[in-house]
Amino acid sequence: MTMRIGHGFDVHAFAPGRRCVLGGVDVPCERGLLGHSDADVLAHALMDAILGALREGDIGKLFPDTDPAYEGADSIELLRRVAALAAKKGFEIVDCDCTVAAQAPKLGPYREQMRKNMARAMGVAVDSVGVKATTTERLGFVGRKEGIAAWAVCILQKA
């Protein structure tokens, strides 16, 4: 049996007039996240974890921000494509765990829906996707409410 682990990290700055999409959930927030796609920092970190385990680089390689086709793209759909790539390469997604660092907005009420959205996109059970939220105790760019960061790890197994 071949198992692989991948790690992903992403960060997006806040910007006025944008949506705050995290794990496919529109989270109410006075400012959204800046990015070429919908800037779903959580889904981006998870995609990078999967791509890392596949040894396929990162989402910038697969979905470049210079390509107009990905402008405003739905990151949950992109996650679906990354999961399909894993399956095509003969791997199944065994388990994923994610952490979002945000001073604001509060994410607890949206955590379960984020898990469901990402699990559905990857074709795995909700129990296979963990999502945690934390603050940085007002330290750094997250603590100053300049943006949101996310980390993810995943385990893949050769099918």
C-alpha atoms as one frame of an Amber mdcrd trajectory, in Angstrom:
protein
   0.000   0.000   0.000   1.346   3.427  -0.944   0.347   6.335   1.268   1.314
   9.952   0.824   0.881  13.069   2.894   0.533  16.588   1.569   0.628  19.985
   3.236  -0.930  23.180   1.943  -0.876  26.815   2.987  -2.607  29.870   1.576
  -3.273  33.460   2.547  -5.495  36.166   1.118  -5.836  39.814   2.067  -9.151
  41.436   2.863 -10.561  43.822   0.263 -13.734  45.908   0.126 -16.451  44.884
  -2.290 -15.498  41.192  -2.288 -17.214  38.111  -0.868 -15.685  36.194   2.028
 -15.865  32.598   0.801 -14.394  29.905   3.056 -14.861  26.210   2.373 -17.522
  27.097  -0.168 -19.551  29.085   2.387 -20.347  32.777   1.908 -19.428  34.028
   5.371 -20.980  37.387   6.287 -18.152  39.890   6.629 -17.710  43.616   6.026
 -14.847  42.848   3.608 -14.155  39.838   1.459 -10.942  38.213   0.298  -8.864
  39.481  -2.601  -7.885  37.020  -5.310  -8.170  36.074  -8.968 -10.750  33.368
  -8.190 -13.300  33.568  -5.373 -10.227  33.631  -3.040 -11.459  30.730  -0.895
  -8.288  30.477   1.182  -9.457  27.289   2.907 -10.214  25.384  -0.302  -6.936
  26.672  -1.773  -4.885  25.320   1.134  -6.652  21.960   0.832  -6.051  21.793
  -2.926  -2.369  22.532  -2.346  -2.199  19.726   0.234  -3.679  17.239  -2.233
  -1.459  18.450  -5.064   1.564  18.221  -2.794   0.769  14.611  -1.960   0.409
  13.936  -5.699   3.748  15.695  -6.344   1.943  17.947  -8.816   3.114  21.342
  -7.551   0.518  23.839  -6.373  -2.742  25.402  -7.509  -0.870  28.225  -9.251
   0.605  25.640 -11.612  -2.730  23.947 -12.281  -4.966  27.048 -12.228  -2.709
  30.060 -12.952  -3.950  33.480 -11.869  -2.798  34.791 -15.252  -5.452  32.697
 -17.017  -8.721  34.621 -17.500 -10.599  31.283 -17.399 -10.101  31.210 -13.620
 -11.151  34.783 -12.902 -13.870  34.583 -10.267 -13.674  30.773 -10.342 -15.572
  28.742  -7.750 -12.842  27.147  -5.643 -15.083  24.253  -4.615 -15.332  23.344
  -8.303 -11.545  23.601  -8.574 -11.264  21.320  -5.527 -13.520  18.837  -7.337
 -11.080  18.906 -10.281  -8.083  18.347  -7.988  -9.847  15.356  -6.385 -10.577
  13.995  -9.882  -6.886  14.358 -10.726  -6.001  12.346  -7.606  -8.406   9.599
  -8.697  -7.015   9.672 -12.245  -3.515   9.158 -10.812  -4.819   6.175  -8.839
  -5.107   7.745  -5.381  -8.017   8.033  -2.983  -8.320  10.790  -0.423  -8.210
   9.149   3.005  -8.257  12.079   5.420  -7.822  15.874   5.489  -7.433  18.341
   8.330  -7.548  22.113   7.932  -6.973  25.146  10.133  -8.170  28.668   9.348
  -6.615  31.644  11.161  -8.971  34.626  11.219  -9.352  37.325  13.835 -12.688
  38.097  12.172 -15.219  36.956  11.166 -16.106  34.251  13.662 -16.228  30.947
  11.781 -17.675  28.464  14.280 -21.250  28.685  12.960 -20.075  27.808   9.427
 -17.580  25.018  10.165 -19.893  22.055   9.541 -21.116  23.425   6.218 -17.501
  23.996   5.152 -16.726  20.366   5.968 -19.761  19.163   4.009 -18.976  21.324
   0.970 -15.365  20.204   0.748 -16.181  16.540   1.442 -18.820  16.549  -1.310
 -16.376  18.145  -3.759 -13.775  15.471  -3.022 -16.254  12.582  -2.947 -15.366
  11.579   0.612 -17.288  11.207   3.857 -17.654  14.323   6.006 -15.804  12.418
   8.749 -12.739  12.540   6.483 -12.545  16.344   6.566 -11.595  18.344   9.641
 -11.903  22.122   9.885 -10.728  24.167  12.837 -10.742  27.937  13.282  -8.453
  30.010  15.448  -7.377  33.595  15.959  -3.824  34.825  16.320  -4.570  36.701
  19.547  -4.409  39.966  17.605  -0.836  39.284  16.450   0.435  39.684  12.878
  -1.539  40.426   9.714  -4.330  38.051  10.777  -4.581  39.699  14.194  -4.707
  43.145  12.585  -7.591  41.899  10.424  -5.640  42.390   7.195  -6.354  38.902
   5.881  -6.977  35.224   6.545  -4.546  32.299   6.449  -5.267  28.580   6.131
  -3.262  25.369   6.468  -4.250  21.879   5.395  -2.831  18.375   5.457  -4.154
  15.347   3.654  -3.382  11.672   3.385  -3.755   9.896   0.066  -3.651   6.149
  -0.484  -2.972   4.323  -3.711  -6.323   2.868  -4.750
